[in-house]
Amino acid sequence: MVNFELFLAASGFQGVLKFIAILFIFIIVLLITHYTTKWIGGIQKKQSMGKNISSVEIFKLTNNKYVQILKIGKEYVAVAVAKDNVTYLGKVNEEDLDLSKETVGEGQSFGSVLDFIKKKKNEDKTQ
């Protein structure tokens, strides 16, 4: 059982020292939690990345329905993804796809995303 009377009985300089000690322990716990979560996320990301399957593009239709273009090996396929099922829609020719890197996506810095948005905004104003 924890004796809280020791914390309540402290006054003046002792109270400040105890507060600093508790704050230090709290910060240590937060740092441990942060780095543990980051480490586990990295492990899960490595496990979910495949060499032969990658998602090229995802388009949201409704709240729980998406059309997704996947690259499986050297072929591109379109699938419809709903809450409880995945439906094969068909093959997509690589020539029919716009595979340019001029889209906002994962792995980009905030500055590059901001520059992209500014560029698009300026293009819309001139048109």
C-alpha positions in Angstrom: 0.0 0.0 0.0 1.3 3.4 -0.9 1.8 5.9 2.0 0.5 9.2 0.6 1.1 11.0 4.0 4.8 11.4 3.0 3.7 13.4 -0.1 1.2 15.4 1.8 3.5 16.2 4.8 6.2 17.7 2.7 6.4 21.5 2.6 8.7 24.1 1.2 11.8 22.9 -0.4 11.0 19.2 0.1 7.7 19.6 -1.7 9.4 21.2 -4.7 12.0 18.4 -4.8 9.3 15.8 -4.7 7.4 17.6 -7.4 10.5 17.7 -9.6 11.2 14.0 -9.0 7.6 13.0 -9.9 7.7 15.2 -13.0 11.0 13.6 -14.0 9.6 10.1 -13.6 6.5 11.1 -15.6 8.7 12.4 -18.5 10.8 9.2 -18.5 7.6 7.1 -18.7 6.3 9.3 -21.6 9.6 8.9 -23.5 9.7 5.1 -23.0 6.1 4.9 -24.2 6.9 7.1 -27.3 9.9 5.1 -28.4 8.2 1.8 -27.7 5.2 2.7 -29.8 7.6 4.0 -32.6 9.6 0.7 -32.5 6.4 -1.5 -32.6 5.0 0.6 -35.5 8.3 0.1 -37.4 8.1 -3.7 -36.9 4.5 -3.8 -38.1 5.3 -1.7 -41.1 8.1 -4.0 -42.1 5.8 -7.0 -41.8 3.1 -5.5 -43.9 5.4 -4.4 -46.8 5.5 -7.0 -49.5 8.0 -7.2 -52.3 5.4 -8.3 -54.9 2.3 -6.4 -53.9 1.9 -2.7 -53.5 -1.0 -0.2 -53.5 -0.7 2.3 -56.3 -3.8 4.4 -55.6 -6.9 4.4 -53.4 -10.1 6.3 -54.3 -12.8 6.6 -51.6 -16.3 6.1 -52.9 -18.3 6.3 -49.7 -17.6 5.9 -46.0 -16.6 2.3 -46.1 -16.2 1.7 -49.9 -13.0 2.2 -51.9 -11.6 1.4 -55.4 -8.0 0.4 -55.1 -5.4 -0.1 -57.8 -2.8 -2.7 -56.8 0.5 -3.6 -58.5 0.9 -7.4 -58.2 4.2 -8.5 -59.7 4.3 -6.6 -63.0 0.5 -6.4 -63.5 -2.0 -3.8 -62.3 -5.4 -4.8 -61.0 -8.4 -2.9 -59.8 -10.3 -4.1 -56.7 -13.4 -2.8 -54.9 -12.9 -2.8 -51.1 -15.9 -2.7 -48.8 -16.3 -3.2 -45.1 -16.5 -7.0 -45.3 -15.4 -8.0 -48.7 -13.0 -7.3 -51.6 -14.2 -7.7 -55.2 -11.9 -8.1 -58.2 -12.8 -5.6 -60.9 -10.3 -6.4 -63.6 -6.8 -5.8 -65.0 -5.6 -2.3 -65.8 -3.1 -1.5 -68.5 -0.1 0.4 -67.3 -0.4 2.8 -70.3 -3.9 3.8 -69.0 -2.5 4.9 -65.6 -0.9 8.2 -64.7 2.0 7.1 -62.6 3.5 10.5 -62.1 4.8 11.4 -58.7 3.0 14.8 -58.7 0.6 13.8 -56.0 0.5 14.4 -52.3 1.2 11.2 -50.5 3.0 9.3 -47.8 6.7 9.8 -47.1 6.8 13.5 -48.2 7.9 16.3 -45.9 5.4 18.9 -44.8 7.3 21.6 -46.7 7.0 19.7 -50.0 3.3 19.1 -49.4 2.8 22.8 -48.7 4.7 23.8 -51.8 2.6 21.4 -53.9 -0.7 22.9 -52.5 0.6 26.5 -53.2 1.5 25.5 -56.7 -1.9 24.0 -57.4 -3.6 27.0 -55.9 -1.6 29.4 -58.2 -2.4 27.2 -61.2 -6.1 27.3 -60.4 -6.0 31.1 -60.1 -4.4 31.5 -63.5 -7.0 29.3 -65.3 
